[in-house]
Amino acid sequence: MLEIKKSENNDIDNLFICLTIKQKDEWRGFLKQKHRILTE
């Protein structure tokens, strides 16, 4: 029972890590776009 719970937690942690990495990439792209607009 504990092993199942542990692996579920790991999946959730991995999902959150993937989400935050994706968000960072989106933010980076968003900031680059804003910077491009400001510098033009």
C-alpha distance matrix in Angstrom:
0.0 3.8 5.5 5.4 6.5 8.7 10.3 10.9 12.6 14.6 15.8 17.0 18.6 20.3 21.5 23.1 24.7 26.1 27.4 29.1 30.7 32.0 33.3 35.1 36.8 37.8 39.2 41.1 42.6 43.5 45.2 47.1 48.4 49.5 51.1 53.0 54.2 55.5 57.2 59.0
3.8 0.0 3.8 5.5 5.1 6.0 8.7 9.9 10.5 12.4 14.3 15.4 16.4 18.3 19.9 21.1 22.4 24.3 25.7 26.9 28.6 30.2 31.4 32.9 34.8 36.1 37.2 38.9 40.8 41.7 43.1 45.0 46.5 47.5 49.0 51.0 52.4 53.4 55.1 57.0
5.5 3.8 0.0 3.8 5.4 5.0 6.2 8.6 9.9 10.6 12.5 14.3 15.2 16.5 18.4 20.1 21.0 22.5 24.3 25.8 26.9 28.6 30.2 31.6 33.1 34.6 36.0 37.5 39.2 40.4 41.9 43.6 45.2 46.4 47.8 49.5 51.1 52.3 53.8 55.7
5.4 5.5 3.8 0.0 3.8 5.4 5.3 6.2 8.7 10.0 10.7 12.5 14.3 15.4 16.6 18.6 20.0 21.1 22.7 24.5 25.9 27.1 28.7 30.4 31.9 33.0 34.6 36.3 37.8 38.8 40.6 42.3 43.6 44.9 46.5 48.2 49.6 50.9 52.5 54.3
6.5 5.1 5.4 3.8 0.0 3.8 5.6 5.1 6.2 8.7 10.0 10.6 12.3 14.3 15.3 16.6 18.4 20.0 21.1 22.7 24.4 25.8 26.9 28.7 30.5 31.5 32.8 34.7 36.4 37.1 38.7 40.7 42.0 43.1 44.7 46.6 47.9 49.0 50.8 52.6
8.7 6.0 5.0 5.4 3.8 0.0 3.8 5.4 5.1 6.3 8.8 10.0 10.5 12.3 14.3 15.4 16.5 18.4 20.0 21.1 22.6 24.4 25.7 27.0 28.8 30.3 31.4 33.0 34.9 35.9 37.3 39.1 40.7 41.8 43.2 45.1 46.6 47.6 49.2 51.2
10.3 8.7 6.2 5.3 5.6 3.8 0.0 3.8 5.3 5.0 6.3 8.7 9.7 10.4 12.3 14.3 15.1 16.4 18.3 20.0 21.0 22.4 24.2 25.7 27.1 28.5 30.1 31.5 33.1 34.4 36.0 37.6 39.1 40.4 41.9 43.5 45.1 46.4 47.8 49.6
10.9 9.9 8.6 6.2 5.1 5.4 3.8 0.0 3.8 5.4 5.1 6.3 8.6 9.9 10.6 12.5 14.3 15.3 16.6 18.5 20.1 21.1 22.5 24.5 26.0 27.0 28.5 30.4 31.8 32.7 34.5 36.3 37.5 38.8 40.5 42.2 43.5 44.8 46.5 48.2
12.6 10.5 9.9 8.7 6.2 5.1 5.3 3.8 0.0 3.8 5.4 5.1 6.1 8.6 9.8 10.6 12.2 14.2 15.2 16.5 18.4 19.9 20.9 22.5 24.5 25.6 26.7 28.6 30.4 31.2 32.6 34.6 36.1 37.0 38.6 40.5 41.9 42.9 44.7 46.6
14.6 12.4 10.6 10.0 8.7 6.3 5.0 5.4 3.8 0.0 3.8 5.4 5.0 6.0 8.5 9.8 10.4 12.1 14.0 15.3 16.4 18.2 19.7 21.0 22.6 24.2 25.5 26.9 28.7 29.9 31.3 33.0 34.6 35.9 37.2 39.0 40.6 41.7 43.2 45.1
15.8 14.3 12.5 10.7 10.0 8.8 6.3 5.1 5.4 3.8 0.0 3.8 5.5 5.1 6.1 8.7 9.8 10.4 12.2 14.3 15.3 16.4 18.2 20.0 21.2 22.4 24.2 25.7 27.1 28.3 30.1 31.7 33.0 34.4 36.0 37.5 39.0 40.5 42.0 43.6
17.0 15.4 14.3 12.5 10.6 10.0 8.7 6.3 5.1 5.4 3.8 0.0 3.8 5.4 5.0 6.3 8.6 9.8 10.5 12.4 14.3 15.2 16.4 18.4 20.1 20.9 22.3 24.3 25.8 26.5 28.3 30.2 31.4 32.5 34.3 36.1 37.3 38.6 40.3 42.1
18.6 16.4 15.2 14.3 12.3 10.5 9.7 8.6 6.1 5.0 5.5 3.8 0.0 3.8 5.4 5.1 6.2 8.6 9.8 10.6 12.3 14.2 15.2 16.5 18.6 19.9 20.9 22.6 24.5 25.4 26.7 28.7 30.3 31.3 32.7 34.6 36.1 37.1 38.7 40.7
20.3 18.3 16.5 15.4 14.3 12.3 10.4 9.9 8.6 6.0 5.1 5.4 3.8 0.0 3.8 5.4 5.0 6.1 8.5 9.9 10.6 12.2 14.1 15.3 16.7 18.3 19.8 21.1 22.8 24.2 25.7 27.1 28.8 30.2 31.5 33.1 34.8 36.1 37.4 39.2
21.5 19.9 18.4 16.6 15.3 14.3 12.3 10.6 9.8 8.5 6.1 5.0 5.4 3.8 0.0 3.8 5.4 5.1 6.1 8.7 9.9 10.5 12.2 14.3 15.5 16.4 18.2 20.0 21.2 22.3 24.2 25.8 27.0 28.4 30.1 31.6 33.0 34.5 36.1 37.7
23.1 21.1 20.1 18.6 16.6 15.4 14.3 12.5 10.6 9.8 8.7 6.3 5.1 5.4 3.8 0.0 3.8 5.4 5.0 6.1 8.6 9.7 10.3 12.2 14.3 15.1 16.1 18.2 19.9 20.6 22.1 24.2 25.5 26.5 28.1 30.0 31.3 32.4 34.2 36.0
24.7 22.4 21.0 20.0 18.4 16.5 15.1 14.3 12.2 10.4 9.8 8.6 6.2 5.0 5.4 3.8 0.0 3.8 5.4 5.2 6.2 8.6 9.9 10.6 12.5 14.3 15.3 16.6 18.6 19.8 21.0 22.7 24.5 25.6 26.8 28.7 30.4 31.4 32.8 34.8
26.1 24.3 22.5 21.1 20.0 18.4 16.4 15.3 14.2 12.1 10.4 9.8 8.6 6.1 5.1 5.4 3.8 0.0 3.8 5.6 5.2 6.2 8.6 10.0 10.8 12.4 14.2 15.4 16.8 18.3 20.0 21.3 22.8 24.4 25.8 27.2 28.9 30.4 31.7 33.3
27.4 25.7 24.3 22.7 21.1 20.0 18.3 16.6 15.2 14.0 12.2 10.5 9.8 8.5 6.1 5.0 5.4 3.8 0.0 3.8 5.5 5.1 6.1 8.6 9.9 10.4 12.1 14.1 15.3 16.2 18.1 19.9 21.0 22.3 24.1 25.6 26.9 28.4 30.1 31.6
29.1 26.9 25.8 24.5 22.7 21.1 20.0 18.5 16.5 15.3 14.3 12.4 10.6 9.9 8.7 6.1 5.2 5.6 3.8 0.0 3.8 5.4 4.9 6.1 8.7 9.7 10.3 12.1 14.2 14.9 16.1 18.2 19.8 20.7 22.1 24.1 25.5 26.5 28.1 30.1
30.7 28.6 26.9 25.9 24.4 22.6 21.0 20.1 18.4 16.4 15.3 14.3 12.3 10.6 9.9 8.6 6.2 5.2 5.5 3.8 0.0 3.8 5.4 5.1 6.4 8.7 9.9 10.6 12.5 14.2 15.4 16.7 18.6 20.0 21.0 22.7 24.6 25.8 26.9 28.8
32.0 30.2 28.6 27.1 25.8 24.4 22.4 21.1 19.9 18.2 16.4 15.2 14.2 12.2 10.5 9.7 8.6 6.2 5.1 5.4 3.8 0.0 3.8 5.4 5.2 6.3 8.6 9.9 10.7 12.3 14.3 15.5 16.7 18.5 20.0 21.2 22.8 24.5 25.8 27.3
33.3 31.4 30.2 28.7 26.9 25.7 24.2 22.5 20.9 19.7 18.2 16.4 15.2 14.1 12.2 10.3 9.9 8.6 6.1 4.9 5.4 3.8 0.0 3.8 5.4 5.0 6.0 8.5 9.8 10.2 12.1 14.1 15.2 16.2 18.0 19.7 21.0 22.3 24.1 25.7
35.1 32.9 31.6 30.4 28.7 27.0 25.7 24.5 22.5 21.0 20.0 18.4 16.5 15.3 14.3 12.2 10.6 10.0 8.6 6.1 5.1 5.4 3.8 0.0 3.8 5.4 5.0 6.1 8.6 9.7 10.4 12.2 14.2 15.2 16.2 18.2 19.9 20.9 22.2 24.3
36.8 34.8 33.1 31.9 30.5 28.8 27.1 26.0 24.5 22.6 21.2 20.1 18.6 16.7 15.5 14.3 12.5 10.8 9.9 8.7 6.4 5.2 5.4 3.8 0.0 3.8 5.4 5.0 6.3 8.6 9.9 10.6 12.4 14.3 15.3 16.5 18.5 20.0 21.0 22.7
37.8 36.1 34.6 33.0 31.5 30.3 28.5 27.0 25.6 24.2 22.4 20.9 19.9 18.3 16.4 15.1 14.3 12.4 10.4 9.7 8.7 6.3 5.0 5.4 3.8 0.0 3.8 5.4 5.1 6.1 8.6 9.9 10.6 12.3 14.2 15.3 16.6 18.4 20.0 21.3
39.2 37.2 36.0 34.6 32.8 31.4 30.1 28.5 26.7 25.5 24.2 22.3 20.9 19.8 18.2 16.1 15.3 14.2 12.1 10.3 9.9 8.6 6.0 5.0 5.4 3.8 0.0 3.8 5.4 4.9 6.0 8.5 9.8 10.4 12.0 14.0 15.3 16.3 18.1 20.0
41.1 38.9 37.5 36.3 34.7 33.0 31.5 30.4 28.6 26.9 25.7 24.3 22.6 21.1 20.0 18.2 16.6 15.4 14.1 12.1 10.6 9.9 8.5 6.1 5.0 5.4 3.8 0.0 3.8 5.4 5.2 6.2 8.7 9.9 10.5 12.2 14.3 15.3 16.3 18.3
42.6 40.8 39.2 37.8 36.4 34.9 33.1 31.8 30.4 28.7 27.1 25.8 24.5 22.8 21.2 19.9 18.6 16.8 15.3 14.2 12.5 10.7 9.8 8.6 6.3 5.1 5.4 3.8 0.0 3.8 5.5 5.1 6.2 8.7 9.8 10.5 12.4 14.3 15.3 16.6
43.5 41.7 40.4 38.8 37.1 35.9 34.4 32.7 31.2 29.9 28.3 26.5 25.4 24.2 22.3 20.6 19.8 18.3 16.2 14.9 14.2 12.3 10.2 9.7 8.6 6.1 4.9 5.4 3.8 0.0 3.8 5.5 5.2 6.3 8.6 9.9 10.7 12.4 14.3 15.7
45.2 43.1 41.9 40.6 38.7 37.3 36.0 34.5 32.6 31.3 30.1 28.3 26.7 25.7 24.2 22.1 21.0 20.0 18.1 16.1 15.4 14.3 12.1 10.4 9.9 8.6 6.0 5.2 5.5 3.8 0.0 3.8 5.4 5.0 6.0 8.5 9.8 10.4 12.1 14.2
47.1 45.0 43.6 42.3 40.7 39.1 37.6 36.3 34.6 33.0 31.7 30.2 28.7 27.1 25.8 24.2 22.7 21.3 19.9 18.2 16.7 15.5 14.1 12.2 10.6 9.9 8.5 6.2 5.1 5.5 3.8 0.0 3.8 5.5 5.0 6.1 8.6 9.8 10.4 12.2
48.4 46.5 45.2 43.6 42.0 40.7 39.1 37.5 36.1 34.6 33.0 31.4 30.3 28.8 27.0 25.5 24.5 22.8 21.0 19.8 18.6 16.7 15.2 14.2 12.4 10.6 9.8 8.7 6.2 5.2 5.4 3.8 0.0 3.8 5.4 5.1 6.3 8.7 10.0 10.8
49.5 47.5 46.4 44.9 43.1 41.8 40.4 38.8 37.0 35.9 34.4 32.5 31.3 30.2 28.4 26.5 25.6 24.4 22.3 20.7 20.0 18.5 16.2 15.2 14.3 12.3 10.4 9.9 8.7 6.3 5.0 5.5 3.8 0.0 3.8 5.4 5.1 6.2 8.7 10.1
51.1 49.0 47.8 46.5 44.7 43.2 41.9 40.5 38.6 37.2 36.0 34.3 32.7 31.5 30.1 28.1 26.8 25.8 24.1 22.1 21.0 20.0 18.0 16.2 15.3 14.2 12.0 10.5 9.8 8.6 6.0 5.0 5.4 3.8 0.0 3.8 5.4 5.1 6.1 8.6
53.0 51.0 49.5 48.2 46.6 45.1 43.5 42.2 40.5 39.0 37.5 36.1 34.6 33.1 31.6 30.0 28.7 27.2 25.6 24.1 22.7 21.2 19.7 18.2 16.5 15.3 14.0 12.2 10.5 9.9 8.5 6.1 5.1 5.4 3.8 0.0 3.8 5.5 5.2 6.2
54.2 52.4 51.1 49.6 47.9 46.6 45.1 43.5 41.9 40.6 39.0 37.3 36.1 34.8 33.0 31.3 30.4 28.9 26.9 25.5 24.6 22.8 21.0 19.9 18.5 16.6 15.3 14.3 12.4 10.7 9.8 8.6 6.3 5.1 5.4 3.8 0.0 3.8 5.6 5.5
55.5 53.4 52.3 50.9 49.0 47.6 46.4 44.8 42.9 41.7 40.5 38.6 37.1 36.1 34.5 32.4 31.4 30.4 28.4 26.5 25.8 24.5 22.3 20.9 20.0 18.4 16.3 15.3 14.3 12.4 10.4 9.8 8.7 6.2 5.1 5.5 3.8 0.0 3.8 5.7
57.2 55.1 53.8 52.5 50.8 49.2 47.8 46.5 44.7 43.2 42.0 40.3 38.7 37.4 36.1 34.2 32.8 31.7 30.1 28.1 26.9 25.8 24.1 22.2 21.0 20.0 18.1 16.3 15.3 14.3 12.1 10.4 10.0 8.7 6.1 5.2 5.6 3.8 0.0 3.8
59.0 57.0 55.7 54.3 52.6 51.2 49.6 48.2 46.6 45.1 43.6 42.1 40.7 39.2 37.7 36.0 34.8 33.3 31.6 30.1 28.8 27.3 25.7 24.3 22.7 21.3 20.0 18.3 16.6 15.7 14.2 12.2 10.8 10.1 8.6 6.2 5.5 5.7 3.8 0.0
